[in-house]
Amino acid sequence: MLFEHIDRKQCKWEAAELLREAQVSPKAMTALYMALLILLNLFSSLVDTGFFSVFLSILVSLMSTVLAAGFALYCMAVRRGERAEFLTLFDGFSFVGKLILLSIVVDLFVFLWSLLFIVPGIIAAYRYSFAFYNLYEDPGIGVMEALEMSKRQTLGYKAQLFTLDLSYIGWNLLATLPSILLIFQLNRDLTMLVLYGISTPETYFGLPIFALNAIAGLWQLLVALFYFPNYICVQLNYFDIAKRTSGVGKDAAPAQSNSWDGWNAPDGLN
């Protein structure tokens, strides 16, 4: 298995240059994508009536999966120097059945590996991290084929993908900080209710929970404008390199030699 060390800083710089030249503004596309996610989640949080609430949560999750596919397709077009309109966000509906099935299978596999311990679960998550990109690129392939391709493509790259995610952890923490603080406060008040019978307040800082969720979502949107398109484009760069070196994937050249790294030892986890 041939693989190479990827220059992460160079990939980020190249992604920034591509996004700067994009024919449709990446900030506008990110704002639309995040705004739709926020609206879906806010709408779901307004409903708390048993079965319908569960149904709505599942529907929101499926819509989020479709929108994520559309945003990735936009980034793929940017990397090819092509124009992708705002309606690209909804292109995932053309293969929504496979998207849903792939999401279920990936979540199931990662969960099963996580039962062994947290580390196998993390490794499994990175093993299947390119499965969605394979499906986005070629919706004609099967779900299991996309997973198998990802397993072969990520050989030698799991640690580098993990390091890539770590390099964006500051942005992720900044984006989710208001949500984390709100969840912490809600859990604290719930604990006080259960242990001491102290009723939970209806508002915080004079605002209802719905409004605070909206503010947290808007903050996440604003932060995402500065890093999220770059992150997806860099991931796609890693994906293209993995396709080239593994010889697996759409338009990939045949691999030429074999190698492995510490994350890909023959321990049955690959």
N, C-alpha and C positions, 0 to 999 in steps of 0.2 A: 504494500500500500504506500504510494508516494504521497508525501505531504511536505509542506514548507512552513517556515516561520513567517507569519504575516506581520508587516509593519503597521501596527494599529494607528499610530499618529499619521502616517501617510494616507491610510484609508480614510481617516476623518477629514483630512485636508482635501482629498479628492472629492469626497462626498459634499463638502461645503462648496467647492467650486461648481460641481454639477447642479446643486440646488440653487446656486446664485444665477445660473444660466437657464433655469427651468422656464418653460414657456407659460406655465400656470403657476402662480405664486405658491411655494410650499407652506408659507405661513397662513395663507388664505385656506389652503386645502386642510392643513392641520386644524385650523380654527373651526372649519365646518365639521370635520370628523369628530373632534372633541365635543363640540356643541351638541351634535346629535347624540353622542354617548351620554352627556349630562342630562339632556332632556328625557332620554329613555329611562335613565336611573331615577330621575326625579318623579317621573310619571309612575314608575313602579313603586316608589316609596310612599306615594299618596294612597295606594290601595292596600288595605290590610283586612281582607275579608276571606280568610281561609283558602279554599281551593282556587278561587280566582286570583288571589295574590300569588300562589305558587305557579299557576299557569302564566301569569304576567311576567314573573321572574324568569321563567324558562324562555319565554318569547324574547325578553330583553337580552338574555344571554345569546340566543341564536342571532338576533339582529346585530349584536356586538361582533360576533364572529364574521358575519357577512361584511360589515363595515371595515373590520381589520383586513380582510382580504382585499377589499377595494383600495384601501390606503396603500397596501403593499404593491398592488398592481400599478398605482400611480407612481410609486417610487421606482418600480421596474422600468416604467416608461421614461422617467427622468434619466435613469442611468443609460438608457438607449438613445437619449437625445430626442425622444418623441414627445408629442403633445398629448397630455391626458386631461380631459375635461373634468369638471366637478362631478359629473354623473358617473365617472369611473368608480366612485365610492360604492356604487350599487351593482357593479359588475359581478360580484360574488353570487348574486341571485341566480345567475345562469348555471351554476353548479352547486347550489345550496345544499342539496341532498348529500353530496360527497363531503362538503365542508362540515356538516353536522356529524356525519358518521366518523370522519377523521378526528374531530374534536373529542367525541366520546371514546374512541379507541385509544387515542393518545393519553387522555386523562385516566383511563382504566389501567393502561400499562404502567404509567408513572406511579399511580396509587399502589399497584401490586408490588412494584419494586420498592416502594417506600415502606411497605410492611416489614421488609427485611431490616432496614435501617435508613436513616435520612440520606446517607451518602449514595447508596444505590439508587435512591429515588432521584437525586440531583443528576447523577450520571445518565439515568434514563431520560430525564427531561432534555438534556443536551443531545442525547443520541437521536431523539426524534424531532429536534428543533428545526430541521430543514424539510420535514415532511410537508408542511403547509406550503412552503415556497415551491416544492416540486409540483404540488397540485395546482397552485396559482399559475405556474408556468405552462403546465400541460394538463388541463382539466379532464382530458381523455383517459388518463391513467387511473388505475384502481387505488383504493385507500391503502391496502396492504402493500401494493407496489411502491407507493409514495413513502411508506414507513421503511421498507427494505432499502430503498434508495438512500434515505436519510441515514440509516445505520452505516452504510458503506461510505457515504460522503463525510460523515463526522469522525471517522477513524483518524486519529491523529490531531483532531481539531477541538476536542471537547474542552481541554484546558484553556486553549486560546479563546474559545467562545465564552468561557467562564470569566476569564480576565477582561474580556471586552465588556461584559455586563458590569463587572466591578468598576470599570472606568466611568460608567454612567450612574453609579449608585448615588453620588451627590445630587445629581439632577432629580433622580427618583425620590429621594428623601425630601428634597425641597418641594417637589410637586405635591407630595402626599402629606406634608407636615400638618396642615390644618385638619385634614381628615383623621390623621392619627390622634391628634389632640382631642378632637371631638369624640372619637370612639373611646379613648381613655376616660374622658369625663363621663360618658354615658355608662360605661361599665362600672365605674366607681359608684355612680348614683344607684345603679341596679344592685350592686353589692350591699350598699347601705339599706336599700329597701328590703332585701331578702334577710339580712342579718338583724337589722334593728327596726324595721318597719317604717323607716323615714321615707316619706313620699318623694318621688322624683319631681323636679321642677318642670313646668311646662315650657319655660323659655330659658335661654342662656344669653346673657348680655342684652336682655330685652328682646331677643329674637327667637322665633319658634325653630324647631329642629329642621323643618323644611327649608327655611331661609338660610340657616347655617350650612346645610348640605349644598345649597345653590352657590353660596359664597366659596365653599371649599372646591366645588367643581370649577368655578370660574378661575380660581387661583391655579388649579391644575392645568386648565386650558392655557393660561398666560405663560406658565413655565414651559409647557410642552412646545410652544412656538419656537423656543430657542434650542431645543435639543432633539425632539422626537423624530423629525424627518431625517436628520443626520444619522441618528441611531439606526433607523430602518435601512437607509442606504448603505451604511457601513456593514450591517448584517448581510445585505445582499451581495456586497463585495466579497465577504468571507464565503458566502454560498457559491459565487462564481468561481472563486479560487478552489474551493473544495470539489466542485464539479470537474474542473480542469485537471486537478491532480489525481482524482480518483477515477476519472473516465466514466463517471456515472451521472446521468442527468441529460436533459434536453440540450442538444448541440455540444455535448461534452466530448473531448478527445479521449482516446484510450489511455489508461494509466500505463506507466512504463516500468515501475519498480515497486518493491515492497519495503515497508518500514512500519514502526509503531512507536507510540510514546507511552508514558506512565499511566495515562488514563485509558489506554487501550490494550492493556496486557490481556493475554488469553485466559481470562478468569470467568468467562461465561456471561459477562455483563454487556458485551457488545452485540 
